Amino acid sequence: MEKQVGIAAARFKPVAAWWHTATVLLGLGYFSFRFALSRHGDNPPGAGGVATSEASQLWGYVFLIGTEFALASWIWAGVRWKGLYVRDIVGGQWTSWRSVARDLAIALPFWLVWEATAWLVHRAVDPLHAEVAPYHVPTGFAEAFLWILLSASAGWCEEFLYRGYLQRQFQAATGSVTGGVILQGMVFGLGHTYQGWGQVTVITALGILYGALVAWRGDLRASMIAHAWSDIYEGYLQFLSLPHF
């Protein structure tokens, strides 16, 4: 009983100093602002577009992968200063093939719920289904490979950042699991303002959905799998039937 009480209390302890969280939020705001400016001029790095050259597209993917890991490294530094480790944020590691299979079995139906939620929210905020901007589908082996690598990076790094770090910090600040889930989802959505406010609403809803999964499971493993797979599918796999590759 005492151990269970200790674990419950730990859920509401901050995993990093508050000044560190302020720098994370400022960094996210800076990148969101720069990408929003780029959207009205050149395309954001890695976002693609009809006028984007293959070389710049590839470098855009590399830039975004580097940014993902730079943010994750800063999060790692913050939790280490607090005496914690990556495994404390992720919620442990796989110990057998059964634990891997269990997380895969959770991630797949969750992804179907994710798809349905994205479809419903998108149609609620955009009933006319208007195209906001052209979407660049990866073409050729190099682009496809880097897109898959970027998606895998986002699956690990963004879950580590939003659901592992920020959700725990907001949970500690509000004293509420629900508060942590909602606030990190809002930050996750606002980080995509360069895609337009309709997409911010959709992505906020999806961020809250990811957060609910993590709150239920108590670890990030299934959400990391679902996030990486959804990015790979949405950005590339669903277009394989088209003559792009």
C-alpha positions as CSV (number, residue, x, y, z in Angstrom):
1,M,0.0,0.0,0.0
2,E,2.8,2.4,0.9
3,K,4.5,1.7,-2.4
4,Q,1.3,2.4,-4.4
5,V,0.9,5.7,-2.5
6,G,4.5,6.6,-3.3
7,I,4.0,5.9,-7.0
8,A,0.7,8.0,-7.1
9,A,2.5,10.9,-5.4
10,A,5.4,10.7,-7.9
11,R,2.9,11.3,-10.8
12,F,2.4,14.9,-9.5
13,K,6.1,15.7,-9.0
14,P,7.8,17.9,-11.6
15,V,10.4,16.1,-13.7
16,A,12.5,19.2,-14.3
17,A,13.0,22.7,-13.0
18,W,10.3,25.2,-14.0
19,W,12.8,27.5,-15.6
20,H,13.8,24.6,-17.9
21,T,10.1,24.2,-18.9
22,A,9.9,27.9,-19.7
23,T,12.9,27.5,-22.1
24,V,11.2,24.6,-23.7
25,L,7.9,26.5,-24.3
26,L,9.8,29.5,-25.6
27,G,11.8,27.3,-28.0
28,L,8.6,25.7,-29.3
29,G,7.0,29.1,-29.7
30,Y,10.0,30.3,-31.6
31,F,10.0,27.4,-34.1
32,S,6.2,27.7,-34.5
33,F,6.5,31.5,-35.2
34,R,9.4,31.0,-37.7
35,F,7.4,28.2,-39.6
36,A,4.3,30.4,-39.6
37,L,6.3,33.2,-41.2
38,S,7.8,30.8,-43.7
39,R,4.4,29.6,-44.7
40,H,3.6,33.1,-46.1
41,G,6.9,33.1,-48.1
42,D,9.0,30.1,-48.7
43,N,7.8,26.7,-47.5
44,P,8.7,25.6,-44.0
45,P,11.7,23.2,-43.9
46,G,10.5,19.8,-44.8
47,A,6.9,20.8,-45.5
48,G,7.4,20.6,-49.3
49,G,5.4,22.2,-52.0
50,V,5.2,22.3,-55.7
51,A,8.2,24.6,-56.1
52,T,10.5,22.8,-53.7
53,S,13.6,21.3,-55.3
54,E,14.6,17.7,-54.4
55,A,17.8,18.8,-52.7
56,S,16.1,21.4,-50.5
57,Q,13.4,18.9,-49.6
58,L,16.0,16.4,-48.5
59,W,17.9,19.0,-46.5
60,G,14.5,20.1,-45.0
61,Y,14.0,16.6,-43.7
62,V,17.5,16.5,-42.3
63,F,16.9,19.8,-40.6
64,L,13.7,18.6,-39.0
65,I,15.2,15.4,-37.8
66,G,18.1,17.4,-36.2
67,T,15.6,19.8,-34.6
68,E,13.6,16.8,-33.1
69,F,16.7,15.3,-31.5
70,A,18.0,18.7,-30.3
71,L,14.7,19.3,-28.4
72,A,14.8,15.8,-27.0
73,S,18.4,16.3,-25.9
74,W,17.4,19.5,-24.0
75,I,14.6,17.6,-22.4
76,W,17.0,14.8,-21.4
77,A,19.3,17.4,-19.9
78,G,16.4,18.9,-17.9
79,V,15.3,15.6,-16.4
80,R,18.9,14.6,-15.6
81,W,19.4,17.7,-13.6
82,K,16.4,16.5,-11.6
83,G,18.1,13.1,-11.1
84,L,15.9,11.2,-13.5
85,Y,16.6,9.1,-16.5
86,V,15.1,8.7,-20.0
87,R,13.5,5.4,-18.8
88,D,11.7,7.3,-16.0
89,I,10.0,9.5,-18.6
90,V,9.3,6.7,-21.1
91,G,8.0,4.4,-18.4
92,G,10.5,1.6,-18.6
93,Q,11.6,-0.6,-21.5
94,W,10.5,-3.8,-23.2
95,T,11.5,-6.8,-21.3
96,S,10.3,-9.6,-23.6
97,W,8.7,-10.1,-27.0
98,R,5.3,-10.4,-25.2
99,S,5.6,-6.8,-23.9
100,V,6.5,-5.7,-27.5
101,A,3.5,-7.6,-28.9
102,R,1.2,-6.1,-26.2
103,D,2.2,-2.5,-27.1
104,L,1.7,-3.3,-30.8
105,A,-1.7,-4.7,-30.0
106,I,-2.6,-1.5,-28.2
107,A,-1.1,0.9,-30.8
108,L,-2.9,-0.6,-33.8
109,P,-6.6,-0.1,-32.6
110,F,-5.5,3.2,-31.1
111,W,-4.3,4.3,-34.5
112,L,-7.7,3.4,-36.0
113,V,-9.4,5.6,-33.3
114,W,-6.8,8.3,-34.1
115,E,-7.7,8.2,-37.8
116,A,-11.5,8.4,-37.0
117,T,-10.9,11.3,-34.6
118,A,-8.8,13.2,-37.2
119,W,-11.5,12.6,-39.9
120,L,-14.3,13.8,-37.6
121,V,-12.6,16.9,-36.2
122,H,-11.3,17.9,-39.6
123,R,-14.8,17.8,-41.1
124,A,-16.2,19.7,-38.1
125,V,-13.7,22.6,-38.5
126,D,-13.6,22.5,-42.3
127,P,-17.0,21.3,-43.5
128,L,-16.2,22.4,-47.1
129,H,-13.1,20.2,-47.1
130,A,-11.1,23.1,-48.6
131,E,-7.4,22.5,-49.5
132,V,-5.3,24.7,-47.3
133,A,-1.9,24.1,-49.0
134,P,-0.4,21.7,-51.4
135,Y,1.2,18.7,-49.7
136,H,4.4,17.3,-50.9
137,V,4.4,13.5,-51.1
138,P,7.9,12.0,-50.8
139,T,9.2,10.9,-54.2
140,G,12.2,8.6,-54.9
141,F,14.1,6.4,-52.5
142,A,16.0,9.2,-50.7
143,E,12.9,11.3,-49.9
144,A,10.9,8.2,-48.8
145,F,13.7,6.9,-46.6
146,L,14.2,10.3,-44.9
147,W,10.4,10.8,-44.5
148,I,10.2,7.4,-42.7
149,L,13.3,8.3,-40.6
150,L,11.7,11.7,-39.8
151,S,8.4,10.0,-38.8
152,A,10.2,7.6,-36.5
153,S,12.1,10.5,-35.0
154,A,8.9,12.4,-34.4
155,G,7.3,9.3,-32.9
156,W,10.0,9.0,-30.3
157,C,11.1,12.7,-29.7
158,E,7.6,14.3,-29.8
159,E,6.1,11.7,-27.4
160,F,9.1,12.1,-25.1
161,L,8.6,15.9,-25.3
162,Y,4.9,16.4,-25.1
163,R,3.4,13.3,-23.4
164,G,6.5,12.3,-21.4
165,Y,7.9,15.7,-20.3
166,L,5.2,18.4,-20.7
167,Q,2.3,16.3,-19.6
168,R,4.1,15.4,-16.4
169,Q,5.1,19.0,-15.8
170,F,1.5,20.3,-16.4
171,Q,0.2,17.5,-14.3
172,A,2.4,18.6,-11.4
173,A,1.5,22.3,-11.9
174,T,-2.3,21.6,-12.0
175,G,-2.4,18.7,-9.6
176,S,-4.6,17.0,-12.2
177,V,-4.0,14.2,-14.7
178,T,-6.8,15.7,-16.9
179,G,-5.2,19.1,-16.7
180,G,-1.8,17.7,-17.8
181,V,-3.4,15.8,-20.8
182,I,-5.4,18.9,-22.0
183,L,-2.6,21.5,-21.6
184,Q,0.1,19.4,-23.4
185,G,-2.5,18.8,-26.2
186,M,-3.0,22.5,-26.5
187,V,0.7,23.2,-26.7
188,F,1.1,20.3,-29.2
189,G,-1.6,21.9,-31.4
190,L,-0.2,25.4,-31.1
191,G,3.2,24.1,-32.3
192,H,1.5,23.6,-35.7
193,T,0.1,27.1,-36.2
194,Y,2.0,27.3,-39.5
195,Q,-0.5,24.8,-40.9
196,G,-3.5,27.1,-40.2
197,W,-5.9,27.3,-37.2
198,G,-8.1,24.5,-38.6
199,Q,-5.2,22.1,-38.4
200,V,-4.3,23.4,-34.9
201,T,-7.8,22.3,-33.7
202,V,-7.4,18.9,-35.3
203,I,-3.9,18.4,-33.9
204,T,-4.9,19.6,-30.5
205,A,-7.6,16.9,-30.4
206,L,-5.1,14.3,-31.5
207,G,-2.6,15.5,-28.9
208,I,-5.2,15.1,-26.2
209,L,-6.0,11.6,-27.5
210,Y,-2.3,10.6,-27.3
211,G,-2.1,12.1,-23.8
212,A,-5.2,10.0,-22.7
213,L,-3.5,6.9,-24.0
214,V,-0.3,7.7,-22.0
215,A,-2.3,8.5,-18.9
216,W,-4.1,5.2,-19.2
217,R,-1.0,3.1,-19.9
218,G,1.5,4.9,-17.6
219,D,4.2,4.7,-20.3
220,L,5.0,6.1,-23.8
221,R,5.8,2.9,-25.7
222,A,2.4,2.4,-27.4
223,S,1.9,6.1,-28.1
224,M,5.4,6.3,-29.7
225,I,4.6,3.3,-32.0
226,A,1.2,4.8,-32.9
227,H,2.7,8.3,-33.5
228,A,5.5,7.1,-35.8
229,W,3.2,4.8,-37.8
230,S,0.5,7.5,-38.2
231,D,3.2,10.0,-39.6
232,I,4.6,7.3,-41.9
233,Y,1.1,6.4,-43.2
234,E,-0.3,10.0,-43.5
235,G,2.8,11.4,-45.2
236,Y,3.7,8.5,-47.5
237,L,2.1,5.0,-47.3
238,Q,-1.4,6.1,-48.2
239,F,-0.1,7.6,-51.5
240,L,1.7,4.4,-52.6
241,S,-1.1,3.6,-55.0
242,L,-0.4,6.8,-56.8
243,P,2.5,7.2,-59.3
244,H,4.8,9.0,-57.0
245,F,7.6,6.4,-56.3
